[in-house]
Amino acid sequence: MQESYILNEGYNSQNLISHSSGAHIYIRNKKYLDLSNCAGSQILGHNNLIIKKCLKDLSKKKISNYANPNIHAIEFSKTLKKVIPNFSKFVFCNSGSESIMKALRICRALTKKEIIINASGSWHGSLNETLYNADKNLNNLSLSDGLPNDTKNKIKFIPYGNIKKSKKILDKFKSKTCCILLEPIQGSLPNIANINYIRFLQDYAKKNNLIFFLDEMITGLRDEGKSFQTNNNIKSDISVFGKAFGGGFPLGVIAISPKIYSKLKKKKLKIFFGGTFSGNSINMYVANKVTSYLTKHKIIYSSLKKKTLKFSNTINKFSEKKNLDIKVYSYCSMARIVFSNRTINNRSQRDFFEKKNNSKIQNFQNFIKQNKIFYPKNGIIFFSNAFTNKDLSFLIKVFKEGLNKYF
């Protein structure tokens, strides 16, 4: 999540990134090991060879933006079809938030219903309708001022992982529900997904004629070069993708299943998707080249997973040995330190148990920054292929020192 540069006083000249290379970013000409990698978008690392070649190609091939359909969007669609084969049509957007917004437009147009059922702990970008969190009682907590009054009542939360409680809420609101929306792997707690829970939601949606909507902005392409649902035999009606597919260029993709597309054609619904830069030639060309490269070089994913497991396993063993109040959760090439060693099953529990460690967390994060490591504010660590074994050893060393000092 990228915050406002204007309204947030935390941004000043001392915090601004000027340039980057490989696994590092530079702030006031000081080199930092980057644990964000553009919020997970940069699997290959900053200014990688593929991006450099694309930039040269754009000039050589005279590719510009046209605000009209173009061959590069068609070529990217063909590549996507190979990576996420369960979908028949793709709508290109400029961001994850925009793709969620337009996908919800599809859900409401088809169902004529307005309530979104959202699994707690998921994050779906900065659009008004999803800028809410659930408290421990599943009440809506707004994440921003300025939200329209009616949006709060149009999103209802179900507790991620709890089938019994989720079914009770679903039964109550199913007659008014347009879709069931969730991240299968949540950045708030990136561990092995509760497959049984996700399959329950998939089956419930099918049985009750609701749209099953998966947000794979994070897991798309990062999950072994495919998607979470492809790798786990899950089938959604609508999904959104982006981030890694764009290689650091702005991108959102709405993927529509054959079933939903057939309904859209049959009902001849008028749904607006346009935008000046939606499916623009430059981003489509880059996304196609990055995606094609990543799908052809699967060894990248085994290397990333190996590094991520080494980081999480080493820190967890160190924590157990020292009896520290932390635990690392990871999935594929993403990880997160939860600042509590208790068993955590969802975001609400994480937030509750971390509260008592807030001052320690701040001291730890300051220590990490002092040691020239850029630790993302949202806490989600994304590894890139630019990470060397030397980088990983340095990261583990500094984290051990910081955790031992403050926890």
C-alpha positions as CSV (number, residue, x, y, z in Angstrom):
1,M,0.0,0.0,0.0
2,Q,1.5,3.3,-1.0
3,E,0.5,6.2,1.2
4,S,-0.1,9.9,0.3
5,Y,3.0,12.0,-0.1
6,I,1.0,15.2,0.6
7,L,-1.0,14.5,3.7
8,N,1.4,12.1,5.6
9,E,4.0,14.2,7.5
10,G,6.2,11.1,7.8
11,Y,7.4,11.6,4.3
12,N,10.3,14.1,4.0
13,S,13.5,14.4,2.0
14,Q,15.3,12.1,4.4
15,N,12.9,9.2,3.6
16,L,12.5,9.5,-0.1
17,I,13.9,6.8,-2.4
18,S,16.0,8.2,-5.3
19,H,17.1,5.1,-7.3
20,S,17.6,1.4,-7.1
21,S,19.6,-1.6,-8.4
22,G,19.0,-5.3,-7.9
23,A,18.1,-6.1,-4.3
24,H,18.9,-2.5,-3.1
25,I,17.3,0.9,-3.0
26,Y,19.0,4.2,-2.2
27,I,17.8,6.9,0.2
28,R,19.9,10.0,0.3
29,N,22.6,8.1,-1.5
30,K,22.7,5.5,1.3
31,K,22.3,1.9,0.1
32,Y,19.5,-0.3,1.8
33,L,18.6,-3.9,1.3
34,D,15.0,-3.8,0.1
35,L,12.5,-6.1,1.8
36,S,9.5,-4.6,0.0
37,N,10.5,-5.0,-3.7
38,C,7.7,-2.6,-4.7
39,A,5.2,-4.4,-2.5
40,G,6.0,-7.7,-4.1
41,S,5.9,-6.6,-7.7
42,Q,9.6,-6.9,-8.3
43,I,10.3,-10.7,-8.4
44,L,13.4,-10.1,-10.6
45,G,14.7,-7.2,-8.5
46,H,15.1,-3.5,-9.4
47,N,16.3,-2.5,-12.8
48,N,16.7,-6.1,-13.9
49,L,17.9,-7.1,-17.4
50,I,14.3,-7.8,-18.6
51,I,13.1,-4.3,-17.7
52,K,16.2,-2.7,-19.2
53,K,15.6,-4.6,-22.5
54,C,11.9,-3.7,-22.5
55,L,12.8,0.0,-22.1
56,K,15.1,-0.2,-25.1
57,D,12.5,-2.1,-27.1
58,L,9.8,0.5,-26.5
59,S,12.0,3.1,-28.3
60,K,13.2,0.7,-31.0
61,K,9.7,-0.6,-31.8
62,K,8.1,2.9,-31.5
63,I,5.6,1.8,-28.9
64,S,3.5,4.6,-27.4
65,N,0.2,4.8,-25.5
66,Y,-2.9,5.2,-27.6
67,A,-6.0,5.1,-25.2
68,N,-7.3,2.5,-27.7
69,P,-7.1,-1.3,-28.2
70,N,-3.7,-2.5,-29.2
71,I,-1.9,-5.7,-30.2
72,H,0.3,-5.8,-27.0
73,A,-2.8,-6.2,-24.8
74,I,-3.9,-9.1,-27.1
75,E,-0.5,-10.8,-26.8
76,F,-0.5,-10.4,-23.0
77,S,-3.9,-12.0,-22.9
78,K,-2.6,-15.0,-24.7
79,T,0.3,-15.3,-22.2
80,L,-2.1,-15.0,-19.3
81,K,-4.3,-17.7,-20.7
82,K,-1.4,-20.1,-20.4
83,V,-0.6,-19.1,-16.8
84,I,-4.1,-18.9,-15.4
85,P,-6.1,-21.3,-17.8
86,N,-9.3,-21.3,-15.8
87,F,-10.3,-17.9,-17.2
88,S,-11.6,-17.0,-20.6
89,K,-11.6,-13.2,-20.6
90,F,-9.3,-10.5,-19.1
91,V,-10.0,-6.8,-18.4
92,F,-6.9,-4.7,-17.9
93,C,-6.8,-1.9,-15.3
94,N,-4.2,0.5,-13.9
95,S,-4.0,-0.9,-10.4
96,G,-5.2,-3.6,-8.0
97,S,-7.6,-1.2,-6.4
98,E,-9.1,-0.3,-9.8
99,S,-9.5,-4.0,-10.7
100,I,-11.3,-4.7,-7.5
101,M,-13.6,-1.8,-8.1
102,K,-14.5,-2.8,-11.6
103,A,-14.8,-6.5,-10.7
104,L,-17.3,-5.6,-8.0
105,R,-19.2,-3.7,-10.7
106,I,-19.5,-7.0,-12.6
107,C,-20.7,-8.8,-9.4
108,R,-23.4,-6.3,-8.7
109,A,-24.5,-6.0,-12.4
110,L,-25.0,-9.8,-12.6
111,T,-26.7,-10.3,-9.2
112,K,-28.5,-7.0,-8.7
113,K,-27.3,-7.3,-5.1
114,E,-24.9,-5.0,-3.2
115,I,-23.4,-6.7,-0.1
116,I,-19.8,-7.9,-0.2
117,I,-19.0,-10.8,2.1
118,N,-15.3,-10.4,3.0
119,A,-13.0,-12.8,4.9
120,S,-11.4,-10.9,7.8
121,G,-7.7,-10.2,7.4
122,S,-7.8,-9.6,3.6
123,W,-6.6,-6.4,2.0
124,H,-8.2,-5.2,-1.2
125,G,-6.7,-1.8,-1.9
126,S,-7.8,1.8,-1.4
127,L,-11.3,1.9,-2.9
128,N,-14.1,3.1,-0.7
129,E,-16.0,-0.1,-0.5
130,T,-13.2,-2.2,1.0
131,L,-11.4,0.3,3.3
132,Y,-12.6,-1.4,6.4
133,N,-11.1,-3.9,8.8
134,A,-13.0,-6.2,11.2
135,D,-12.6,-6.0,14.9
136,K,-12.7,-9.1,17.1
137,N,-16.5,-9.0,17.0
138,L,-16.4,-8.7,13.2
139,N,-17.7,-5.1,13.4
140,N,-16.6,-2.7,10.6
141,L,-13.7,-0.4,11.4
142,S,-13.1,2.3,8.8
143,L,-9.5,2.8,7.7
144,S,-10.0,6.3,6.3
145,D,-11.9,9.5,6.8
146,G,-14.0,10.7,3.9
147,L,-15.8,7.4,3.1
148,P,-19.4,7.6,1.9
149,N,-21.9,6.8,4.7
150,D,-23.5,3.9,2.8
151,T,-20.3,1.9,2.1
152,K,-20.0,0.7,5.8
153,N,-23.2,-1.3,5.6
154,K,-22.4,-2.9,2.3
155,I,-19.5,-5.0,3.5
156,K,-19.9,-7.8,6.0
157,F,-17.0,-9.8,7.5
158,I,-16.7,-13.5,8.1
159,P,-13.9,-14.9,10.3
160,Y,-11.2,-16.4,8.1
161,G,-10.8,-20.1,8.9
162,N,-13.9,-20.5,11.0
163,I,-16.4,-22.4,8.9
164,K,-19.2,-22.6,11.5
165,K,-19.3,-18.8,12.3
166,S,-18.8,-18.0,8.6
167,K,-21.8,-20.1,7.5
168,K,-24.0,-18.4,10.1
169,I,-23.2,-15.0,8.7
170,L,-23.4,-16.1,5.1
171,D,-26.8,-17.7,5.7
172,K,-28.0,-14.4,7.2
173,F,-26.9,-12.2,4.3
174,K,-26.9,-14.5,1.3
175,S,-30.1,-13.1,-0.2
176,K,-28.5,-9.6,-0.4
177,T,-24.9,-10.7,-1.3
178,C,-23.3,-10.1,-4.6
179,C,-20.0,-12.0,-3.9
180,I,-17.7,-13.7,-1.4
181,L,-14.4,-11.9,-1.6
182,L,-11.1,-12.9,0.0
183,E,-7.3,-13.2,-0.4
184,P,-6.5,-17.0,-0.3
185,I,-3.1,-16.1,1.2
186,Q,-3.2,-13.0,3.3
187,G,-0.3,-10.5,3.7
188,S,-1.5,-10.0,7.2
189,L,-0.5,-13.6,8.0
190,P,1.2,-15.4,5.1
191,N,1.2,-19.0,6.0
192,I,-0.2,-22.2,4.5
193,A,-3.8,-21.4,3.6
194,N,-6.7,-23.1,5.2
195,I,-7.7,-25.1,2.1
196,N,-10.7,-26.6,3.7
197,Y,-12.1,-23.2,4.5
198,I,-11.5,-21.8,1.0
199,R,-13.2,-24.9,-0.5
200,F,-16.1,-24.4,1.9
201,L,-16.5,-20.9,0.6
202,Q,-16.2,-22.0,-3.0
203,D,-18.9,-24.7,-2.5
204,Y,-21.2,-22.4,-0.5
205,A,-21.0,-19.8,-3.3
206,K,-21.8,-22.4,-6.0
207,K,-24.7,-23.9,-4.0
208,N,-26.2,-20.5,-3.3
209,N,-25.5,-18.9,-6.7
210,L,-23.1,-16.3,-5.3
211,I,-20.0,-15.1,-7.1
212,F,-16.8,-16.6,-5.6
213,F,-14.1,-13.8,-5.9
214,L,-10.4,-14.4,-5.2
215,D,-8.0,-11.6,-4.8
216,E,-4.6,-12.9,-6.0
217,M,-2.8,-9.6,-6.4
218,I,0.0,-11.0,-4.2
219,T,0.0,-14.7,-5.1
220,G,-0.5,-14.4,-8.8
221,L,2.7,-15.5,-10.6
222,R,4.5,-15.4,-7.2
223,D,2.9,-18.8,-6.3
224,E,5.3,-21.2,-8.2
225,G,4.9,-19.2,-11.4
226,K,1.2,-19.7,-11.6
227,S,-1.5,-18.8,-9.1
228,F,-2.8,-20.1,-5.8
229,Q,-6.0,-21.5,-7.3
230,T,-4.3,-23.2,-10.2
231,N,-1.8,-24.9,-7.9
232,N,-4.6,-26.0,-5.4
233,N,-7.4,-26.9,-7.7
234,I,-9.6,-24.1,-6.6
235,K,-11.9,-22.4,-9.2
236,S,-13.2,-18.9,-8.7
237,D,-15.8,-17.1,-10.8
238,I,-13.8,-13.9,-10.9
239,S,-10.2,-13.1,-9.7
240,V,-7.9,-10.1,-9.8
241,F,-4.2,-10.2,-10.5
242,G,-1.4,-7.7,-10.9
243,K,1.8,-6.9,-9.1
244,A,4.4,-9.5,-10.2
245,F,2.8,-9.8,-13.6
246,G,3.7,-6.1,-14.3
247,G,7.3,-6.3,-13.1
248,G,7.0,-3.0,-11.3
249,F,4.8,-1.3,-13.9
250,P,1.2,-0.4,-12.8
251,L,-1.2,-3.2,-13.6
252,G,-4.5,-4.7,-12.5
253,V,-6.1,-7.7,-14.3
254,I,-9.7,-8.9,-13.9
255,A,-9.9,-12.5,-14.9
256,I,-13.4,-13.8,-15.8
257,S,-14.4,-17.4,-15.8
258,P,-16.3,-18.9,-18.8
259,K,-19.4,-19.3,-16.6
260,I,-19.5,-15.6,-15.7
261,Y,-18.6,-14.5,-19.2
262,S,-21.4,-16.5,-20.6
263,K,-23.8,-14.8,-18.2
264,L,-22.5,-11.4,-19.1
265,K,-23.1,-12.1,-22.9
266,K,-26.5,-13.6,-22.3
267,K,-27.8,-10.7,-20.2
268,K,-26.1,-8.1,-22.5
269,L,-25.2,-6.0,-19.5
270,K,-23.7,-2.5,-20.0
271,I,-20.6,-2.4,-17.7
272,F,-18.1,0.4,-18.1
273,F,-14.4,-0.7,-17.9
274,G,-12.6,2.1,-19.8
275,G,-9.8,4.4,-18.8
276,T,-7.1,6.4,-20.7
277,F,-4.4,4.0,-19.6
278,S,-6.3,0.8,-19.1
279,G,-4.5,-1.9,-21.1
280,N,-2.0,0.7,-22.4
281,S,0.6,-0.5,-24.9
282,I,3.7,0.2,-22.7
283,N,2.5,-1.6,-19.6
284,M,1.1,-4.5,-21.7
285,Y,4.4,-5.0,-23.6
286,V,6.4,-5.0,-20.4
287,A,4.0,-7.3,-18.5
288,N,4.0,-9.8,-21.4
289,K,7.8,-9.9,-21.5
290,V,8.2,-10.2,-17.7
291,T,5.4,-12.8,-17.4
292,S,6.8,-14.8,-20.3
293,Y,10.3,-14.8,-18.8
294,L,9.2,-15.9,-15.4
295,T,7.0,-18.7,-16.7
296,K,9.9,-20.0,-18.8
297,H,12.5,-19.9,-15.9
298,K,10.8,-21.9,-13.1
299,I,14.1,-22.4,-11.4
300,I,13.7,-18.8,-10.1
301,Y,10.8,-19.9,-7.9
302,S,12.6,-22.8,-6.3
303,S,15.5,-20.5,-5.5
304,L,13.2,-17.9,-4.0
305,K,11.4,-20.5,-1.9
306,K,14.7,-21.9,-0.7
307,K,15.9,-18.5,0.5
308,T,12.5,-17.7,2.1
309,L,12.5,-21.0,4.0
310,K,16.1,-20.5,5.1
311,F,15.2,-17.1,6.5
312,S,12.0,-18.2,8.3
313,N,13.4,-21.4,9.6
314,T,16.6,-19.9,10.9
315,I,14.8,-17.0,12.6
316,N,12.2,-19.3,14.1
317,K,14.8,-21.7,15.5
318,F,16.8,-18.8,16.9
319,S,13.6,-17.4,18.5
320,E,12.7,-20.8,20.1
321,K,16.3,-21.2,21.4
322,K,16.2,-17.7,22.9
323,N,12.6,-17.9,24.0
324,L,11.7,-14.7,22.1
325,D,8.2,-13.4,21.7
326,I,8.1,-13.6,17.9
327,K,7.4,-16.0,15.0
328,V,8.0,-15.9,11.3
329,Y,5.2,-16.9,8.9
330,S,5.9,-17.5,5.3
331,Y,4.4,-18.7,2.0
332,C,6.4,-19.2,-1.2
333,S,8.6,-16.1,-1.4
334,M,6.9,-13.9,1.1
335,A,7.2,-13.7,4.8
336,R,6.1,-11.8,7.9
337,I,7.4,-11.5,11.4
338,V,4.5,-11.7,13.9
339,F,5.6,-10.1,17.2
340,S,4.1,-12.8,19.3
341,N,5.1,-16.5,19.7
342,R,1.5,-17.6,20.5
343,T,-0.5,-19.6,18.0
344,I,-2.0,-17.1,15.6
345,N,-4.9,-18.0,13.2
346,N,-6.0,-14.7,11.9
347,R,-5.3,-11.0,11.8
348,S,-7.5,-10.1,14.7
349,Q,-5.5,-12.4,17.0
350,R,-2.2,-11.0,15.5
351,D,-3.2,-7.4,16.3
352,F,-4.4,-8.3,19.8
353,F,-1.2,-10.1,20.8
354,E,1.2,-7.7,19.2
355,K,-0.3,-4.7,21.0
356,K,1.8,-5.3,24.2
357,N,5.0,-5.3,22.1
358,N,4.4,-2.0,20.2
359,S,7.3,-0.1,21.7
360,K,9.6,-3.1,21.1
361,I,8.4,-3.4,17.5
362,Q,9.3,0.3,16.9
363,N,12.7,-0.1,18.5
364,F,13.4,-3.2,16.4
365,Q,12.3,-1.5,13.1
366,N,14.5,1.5,13.9
367,F,17.4,-0.9,14.5
368,I,16.8,-2.6,11.2
369,K,16.8,0.8,9.4
370,Q,20.0,1.8,11.1
371,N,21.6,-1.3,9.7
372,K,20.7,-0.3,6.1
373,I,17.7,-2.6,5.7
374,F,14.5,-1.2,4.3
375,Y,11.7,-2.9,6.3
376,P,8.3,-2.2,4.7
377,K,5.8,-0.3,6.8
378,N,3.0,-2.9,6.2
379,G,5.4,-5.7,7.5
380,I,5.2,-8.0,4.5
381,I,8.6,-9.1,3.4
382,F,9.0,-10.0,-0.3
383,F,12.1,-11.7,-1.6
384,S,13.4,-11.1,-5.1
385,N,15.6,-13.1,-7.4
386,A,18.3,-10.3,-7.0
387,F,18.8,-11.4,-3.3
388,T,22.2,-13.2,-3.1
389,N,23.2,-15.6,-0.4
390,K,25.4,-12.9,1.0
391,D,22.3,-10.6,1.2
392,L,20.4,-13.3,3.0
393,S,23.2,-14.0,5.5
394,F,23.4,-10.3,6.3
395,L,19.6,-10.0,6.7
396,I,19.5,-13.0,9.1
397,K,22.5,-11.6,11.1
398,V,20.9,-8.2,11.6
399,F,17.5,-9.6,12.4
400,K,19.0,-12.0,15.0
401,E,20.8,-9.1,16.6
402,G,17.8,-6.8,16.6
403,L,15.4,-9.5,17.9
404,N,17.8,-10.6,20.6
405,K,18.2,-7.0,21.7
406,Y,14.6,-6.0,21.9
407,F,12.6,-9.2,22.4
